[in-house]
Amino acid sequence: MSERERDPAGRPLNARPRDGLGRPLPRGAAGVERVPEGVALSPDAALAEAQRLLDAGLPFHAHEVLEGSWKLAPVPERQLWQGLAQLAVGLTHALRGNDSGAMALLQRGRERIAGYATAPPHGIAVPELMSWADALIRQLAEPGHRTDPPVVPTLRRTVAGHPTYP
């Protein structure tokens, strides 16, 4: 068995390529470009990149961006960023066909962002994301839902298609 690849600090790396939903592929296979480990973006840049990835059908990769922001967020915003990451990975599980895992993550993500609904920072569409999570949970709970792919969420509030930043 080969030894696992590690970064300079000794933390394990996952160098295997991944498909568009984040599933590991065999070494040497052509995968989707990965989000760099430990990515550090401003909140605006993280939200824009996560939205781009969601729109491209890459919710696992959006989760990676949001997870990076969660780890760097100031304490008052950590629950928000963790919840956003959980919503993205919940969508990933829904697209992979793991309904129970998707519903659990969507519920946890929804609960984490709920405290920000009245004054969401960075123009994040918290009430809309909560409604989106509720709708997707209901959809996943219904028999035969596989005929309708999940709708991609919008992370920021928009006016006539343009993000707004309160």
C-alpha positions, 0 to 999 in steps of 0.5 A: 500500500502506498503512503498518503501524500502530505503537505509540508505541515504533514497534513494528508492531501487528497491528490486523486482527481475527482468528478464534477460531484466530487467523487474520487476517480482512479489516479491518472483519470481526467477529473474536474479542476480542483479548488486549491486546498486552503483557498482564502477568498474575501467574502465577495470573491467566495460568494461569486466563485461559489455561485459560478461553481453552483451554476456550472453544476459543481456543488461539491467544489462550491462547498470547498470554496464556502468551507474555506470561508467558514474556516477563515470567517470571524466568529460571528459569521462562522455558523453562516459560512458553515451552513452555506457549505452544508447547503452546497454539499447537501445539493451534492448528495442530492445529485449523487442520489443520496437522499437521506444524506442530502436531507440531513445536510440541507436541514443542518445548513438551514438551521445554521443560516437561520440566525442570519435571516433578519440581517444577512451579511454580504448580501447573502439571500438567507431567507431565500436559501432557507426556502430553497432548502425547505423545497428541496427537502420536500422534493427529496422526500417525495417518491419519484422525485428523480424526474426533476433535478434540483434547482440551483440556489442563488446565494445573493439577493438580486434586483433585476439579475444584479447582486445587491450588497447592503 
